């Protein structure tokens, strides 16, 4: 009986000593895209993080920039300003993982977003082709 109590006490103490899983650094706020064309705002949306085009750093065409490359013809006339381009970003290890959309080519992609110091890294993958971009605080 004493052995059983000692074993339970050991399990409880050892379990309490396990470090908590690392949470990724916050990505919320405004970040300037590496191409210098736009600012993306990452914000809480429910229990996850989303990102939208907050403003353009280059002049827009008359009437506003449109989602002309969208594969869905019905969406090609929607304005890009305010468009949600990241969604369902959930913490996973040291990164946020979710989905993204590129209005430049009309593709959805698997997204990973994380901080490296003052740089926000965004990695997008379509099938096996991946690209990583660095964003700076706006």
Secondary structure by P-SEA (a helix, b strand, c coil): caaaaaaaaaaaaaaaaccccccccccccccccccccbbbbbbbcccbbbbcccccccccccccccccccccccccccccccccccccccccccbbbbbbbbcccccccbbbbbbcccbbbbbbbcccbbbbbbbccc
